[in-house]
Amino acid sequence: MTVMDGKDELEDQFVQWREYVRRRPELAESDADELEDHLRDSVDELVTLGLSRDEAFLVAVKRMGGLDDLSREFAREHSERLWKQLMFTGEPGDPVKKNRDLYAMLACATGAAVSIKVPALFGLSLDDIATSLSLFALPWLAGFLLWRRRPAPWVYGVLVALFALGAVVANAYPAGDDSQSIGLIITHLPAALWLVLGLAYVSDDLRSSRRRMDFIRFTGEWFVYLVLMMLGGGVLIAFLYGIFDAIGLHADALIEDWVVPCGIVAAAVVGGWLVEVKQGVIENIAPVLTRLFTPLFTVTLLAYLVVIGWNGRGIEVDRSTLVMFDLLLAVVLGLLLYSLSARDPRAPRGPFDVMQLALVISALLIDALVLYTMAGRIAEYGTTPNNVTAIGQNIVLLVNLAWSAWLLWGFVRRRSGFAAIERWQTLYLPVYAVWFWTVVLILPLVFGFR
């Protein structure tokens, strides 16, 4: 290889590195120039010490540290720019792309707000369309994600077909208002459609487990933003009631029929936009919350197991208890997912990993007791849509947590790597999708819509 060939290969490596740096919206073009100058100086210094160009490049990059560390350092030094980016941010150095994404979001949010009022033209109230509420928000959010991803044409067709299937189930199934089937559709159809939204999110790289993990991160951040917007909306509504009451007008109808429903579906789209444009600018919120609540939940569940052992009493399972334990497993899984999503795969094993293992194992033990009790009640009183859904949901979550506990045990004992845990979580997402669609499509038919 000639010296010129070596220089060309080194320049290719610099180009690839610079493209990687430019993905971070908090680093401006001038920052990338400064970083590249520093990297080149370091490479030249190492070459003079006798390293080859390839070796010098790798060592220099290693010395500079991870890009996230560099990003945080620059964010601290350029705090004014960071706070500006907390609002309108997009592709670095591309104001046209920023504006287009903003306009696309506004169009989709407006579409969601308008669509929620269409049923009122036909004399239908919000109670009449309770099973379809998610269909007025999630397709518009999916549309915004597709605008950003620009996937293959067949992806659009699949998404339209799945959302249409959800609309048919929500409106064509002859389930009565007092049936258990209608409750299952109301609670499980949004979850099924959210995983359909996941297809739109990962449509730019469908086979990538990394993109599926990104969708898990997106879900947590979206939920946090939505809750924050709901809290802000509650303050706004309180002010609306107060200022209209001050002039002797009652704004109840305006708020209940327009502000609340239109605001909720539009907020779903805005929340997705906020997560998209702010990723990488500030630290994700959901993983931070998991660091706070994982120890609290671990101590609580361990204490609960100690109390059960001390009293020697079994768990009394009724409908509300089943719902509570389903939520418990979902929360434990959420804590596990978002702590995994924020963890540096290269970081050494630590006390927090052991705490996660204790949390998962304690949740599994409690759920095993619940499943045992549930099986006895079903044998005694027979099956209903609710108890079949509850026990199935517990089993689906139990399988995930059981294998997660095994992988965590291997990771803590240095028998397996962190990547196996992350890969298991992303591969399990289709299982949730199959289960939710089973509850929505098949169980009502099996039980005759009762």
N, C-alpha and C positions, 0 to 999 in steps of 0.2 A: 504493500500500500504506500502511495506517495504521500509526501507531507501535505500536498494540496488536497488529496482525498480525505486525509484526517481532518483538515480544517473544514471541509465541506460537511463532513458528518457532525463535527462539533457545532457548526452553525445550525444544522438541522435540529440538534438537541436544544439549542438556545431558542429556536422558533417554537418547538413543542412546549418548552417550559414557559415561554411568554404567553402562549395561548392559554395555558392552564391558569396562569396568574390573572389573565384578563377576565376570567369567568367570575371573579369576585367583584361585585358591584362597588364595594367600599374602596377599591384601589383604582385611582384614576390613571390616565395614561402617563402622566408625569411620575407617579409612584412606580409604575411598572418600569419606566426608564431608569429610575434610581436603583431599583432592585436589580435590574439587569446589569447595570454598571458595577454594582457591588459584586455580583456573581462573576462577571468577567474578570475583575481584578483578582478575585480569589482563585479562579482557575489559572490565570497567568502565574500567580505566585506559586501554586502547587506544581505547575509544569516546570518552573525553574528549579524546583527541588528534586526533579527527576521522575515525577509521575507521568504516565501517558495522558493524552488529552481526555480520553474516556474516563480514566480513573480520577483525574483531577476534577472533571465535571461532577461526577457522582459524589465525591468527597465534599466539594464546595456546596452542592445542594444540601447535603446532609448537615453541614455546618450551619447553614442558614435556618434550619429548623423547618417545621411544618408550615404550610401556607396559612393555615388558620391562625397560628401564632403571629405570623407576620401581619396578617389582616388586623388582628386585635391591636398590635403595636401601632400600626398606621392609624387605626380608628382613634386610639387615644391621642395621638399627635395631631390628628386633624378632626377634632371633635365637632367643629362647626359643620364640616361637610357631612359627618355622620348623622347629625340631628336633622339636617336637610333631607338626607336620604330616608329618614324614617317616614317621610311622606311619599313623594312621587319618585320612585326608583325603578329602574328597569335594566336593560342591557347597558353595560358600561360604554359611554361615549356614543350612544345612539338615542338622541332625544326623539326621533321620529318613532322608534319602536316603543319608547315609553308612552308617548301620546296615543299610539294605536292601541296598546294594551288597556290604557285608561278608558278610552272611548268604547272599546269592546266590552269592558266590565260594566260601564254605565248602561250600554245597550242591553246587556243580559240582565242586569239588575232591574232595569225599567220593564223589560219583558216579563220578568217574574212577578213584579208588582202588578202589572196590568192583567196578567193571566189569572191571578188569584181572584180577580173581580169578575171574570167572565161568567162563572156559574151564577152570579147574582142576576145577570140579565135573563136567566131562565127560571128565576124564582127560587134558587137553591141557596140555603144558608151554609155557614161554615160547618155546622153539625151534619148537614146532609152530605158533605164531601170530606168527612173526617178521614176516610180510608185513602183519599187521594192527595192529601196535603203535601206530601213529599214530592209529588209529581209536578207541583207548581214551582218548585225551587231547584231540585237536583238536575233536571234536564238543562236548565239555563246555566247552571254552574258547569255541567259537562260541556256545554257549548263554548263557554269561555276557555276551558282547558284545551278543547280541540282547536280553538283559534290559536293558542300558543304552540300546540304540538304539531299541527298540520300532518296528521297520520295518513296511512294508506286509505283509499276510498272505502274498502270493505269494513273498516273500523266504524265508520259512520253508519253503515247499514246495520251492523250488529247492535250498536247502541240504540238506534231508533227502534229496532225490533224488540229489544229487552225492555225499554221504557214503555213501548206499546203493550207488551205482555203485562207489565205491571198495571197499566191503566185498565186493561180488560179484567184482571183479577179484582181490582179495587171497585169496579163499577158493575161488572156483569155477574159476579158470583151472587147467588140468591141467599145470602146470609142475613138473618134477621138482626134487628138492633140489639136484641137481648141474647144472642147466641154467643158461644165462646169463639166460634170461627171468626166473627167480625173483630173480636179483640185481638186474635192472633194476626189477622191481616194488618190491623192498625199498628201493631207493635213491631212486626217482622218485615213488612214490605219496605219501610224506610231503610232498614239494615241491608236488605237484599239490593235495593236500588243504590245504596251508597257503594257497595262493592261493584256495581255496574259503573258507577262514577270512577272507581279505581281503574277500570279498563281504559277510560279516557285519559286518566292521569299517566298511565304507563305506556300509552299508545306509541310513544316515540322510541320505546325499546322494550317490546313485550316480553322478551326472554330474560331480561336482566333481573336478578334477585335484588340488586342494589336499587333499582327503580321501584320494586315492590316495597322495599324498606322505606324508600322516600315517601311512598304513599301512606305508610303507617305514620311517619312523622307528620305528613300533611294533615292527616286525620286529627291527630292530637292538637296541633297548632290551630287548625280550623275551629275545633271545638272551643278552645280557650278564647280565641278572638270572638266567636259567636256569643259566648257567655258574657264577655266584657261589653260587647255591643248591646246585649239584652239589658245589662245593668244600666248602661247609659240611656237606653231607650226607656227604661222604667223611670228614670229621673225626668226625662223629657215629657213623658205622659203625665207625671205628677204636676209638672209646671203647666202643661196644657189645661188640665183640670182646674188648677188654681187661677190662672190668668183669665180664663173664660168665665169662671164663677165670679171673679171680681167685677165683671161688667154685666152680671145677671143672665148669662147664657149658659146652657147646659150642653157640653160638647161630648156627652156620652156616646151618642150614635156615631159621630164623626170619628172618635178615637177607636171605638170597638169595631166599626165596620170598615174603616179605611186605614187608619194609622197603624194599628196592631198587625192585621194580616199582611198588608203591603210591606210594612217594615220588616217583618220576620223573614219573608221569602227573599226580599232584596238583601237583607243582611247575610243570608246564606251565600249569595254570590259575592258580596263585598268581602266576606271573611275569606273565601277562597282566593280572591285577588290579593288581599293583604298578605296571606301566607306566601303566595308565589313571588311577590315583589320584594318581600323583606327577608327571604331566606338568605342567610349569609351576612346580612347587615347587622342584626342583633342576635344574641344568643336565643335559641328556641326556649319557649316558656314551659311547654309540657315536660321535657326532661328535667327541668329545674324543680318542678313540682314533685316529680317522682322521687327525687333525692330527699325531699322533705317528708313525704308521706310513707315511703317504704319502711323506714324504721318504726313509725307509729303503727302501721298496719301489722307489722311483724310482731311487735310487742302485744298488741291487742289480741291477735289470733292465738299466739302462744298462751296468753293468760286465759283465753276462752277454753283451750284444750285442758289446761290445768284445772279449771273449775269443773269441767265435765268429768274428768277423772276423780276429782275430790268428792263430788256429789253422787257420782254413779248413776246419773239420770240420762236417759236418751233425749234426742232432739225431737220435740213435738212439731210435726210437719203439717201445716195447713197452707192455704193458697198464698197468703201474704208471706209466710216463711219461705215458701219455694221461690217466690220472686226475690226476696231478700238474698237468699243464698246464690241464686243465679247472678244477681248483681255483684255479690261478693267475689265470685269467681271471675267475672268480667273485670272488676276493678283490679284484682290481683294480676290478671293477665295484662291489663293496661299498664300497671306499674312496671311489670317486667319488660313489656315492649318498648316503652319510652325511655327506660333506663338503658336498654340495649342500644336503642337508636342513637343515644348521645355518647355512648362509650367509645373511647379510642381503642380499636382492636389490638393495637400494639401495647397498650398499657398493661402492667403486671397485675396479677390477681391480688385482690385486696379484701379488707373486711366487708366492704359493701357487697361484693360478690357472695360472700358467705351469708350475709343477711338476706339477700335475694333468695338463696337456696332455702333458708329457714322459712321465709315467707311462703314460698311455693309448696314446700312440704307440709306446713301447717294447714294451708288451704286445702290440700289434697286429703289430709286426714279428716278434716271437718266435712268435706264433701262426700267422702266415703261413708261417713255416718248418716248423712242426709239421704244418699242413694239407698242405703240399706233400709232406712225407715220408709222411704217412698215405695220401694219394691213391695214391702209388706202391706202398705195401704192399697196399692193397686191390686194385689192378690186378694185383698179382703173386699174392696168396694168396686173393683172394675176400673176400666179406663175411660177417660174423658179427653177431649182435645187439649185441655189445659195441662193435665198431669202427664200426658204423653209428650207434649212439647217441653215441659219442664224437665222431665227425666232425660229426654233426648238432648236437650241443651246442656244439661249437666255432664252428660257423657262426652259430648263434643269438646267442651271446655276441659274436662278432666283428662282426656287423651292428650291434648296439647300441653297442659301443665305437667302431666306425668312424664312425658318425654323431655320436656324442658328441664324438669328436675333432674332427670338422668344426665342430660348434657351438662347442666350446671355442676353436678357432682363430679363429672369427669373433668370439667374445666378447673374447678377448685383444686382437684387432686393432681392437676397437670397431666391428665391422661388424654385430653382432647383440647382443640383450639376454640377460640371464641367464634370463629366463622361458622362452625357447625350449628351453634345456637341461633345465630342470626338467619342462617339459611333455612333452618327448620321453621322458624316463624313465618318467613315469606312463602315457603312452600305450602303452609297450612291454610293460607288465605282462601284458596278454592274450596276447601272443606267447609268453611263458614258459608260461602256463597251457595253451595249445594244444599246445606242444611236450611238456610233461610228460605230459599225457593221451595224446598220441600214443605216447610211449614205453611207457606203462602199458597202454593198450588195444589198440593196433594192431600194434606191433613183435612182441610174442609171437605173435600170429596169423600175421603174415607169415612168421616163421621157424619156424612149427610148434612153438612152445614149447620149442625146443632151447636 
